[in-house]
Amino acid sequence: MTKTMHKLSDEDMQALADKLIGLKVNKARAQVRRLDPDSEIQMYRVGVGHELLTRFNLPNLGVSVTLVEEPHGTPKGGESSTLKAEPAFVEARVAAL
């Protein structure tokens, strides 16, 4: 059984990215998983530089979606204490596979 590879246009990819960035990160993750029944999580909150990346491959749509979070909040005055803060969801990157 062969599957047909549906591709999103550049406009559709940008619209998807814009739609996702308007959501909270957990809602965005759920939305991405629902887009394609064969979706696969490639990496989950992997630290790359100053970003936390979560990447999904959506083979039926022919795209990968990367959700980018950045840590926010730093101790004032150079304090060396642990700061518990949730990273901010700052970007959704949609690219062709």
Secondary structure as GFF3:
##gff-version 3
##sequence-region A 1 97
A	DSSP	alpha_helix	10	21	.	.	.	ID=ss1
A	DSSP	alpha_helix	25	35	.	.	.	ID=ss2
A	DSSP	beta_strand	40	48	.	.	.	ID=ss3
A	DSSP	beta_strand	51	58	.	.	.	ID=ss4
A	DSSP	beta_strand	63	70	.	.	.	ID=ss5
A	DSSP	three_ten_helix	76	78	.	.	.	ID=ss6
A	DSSP	beta_strand	88	96	.	.	.	ID=ss7
###
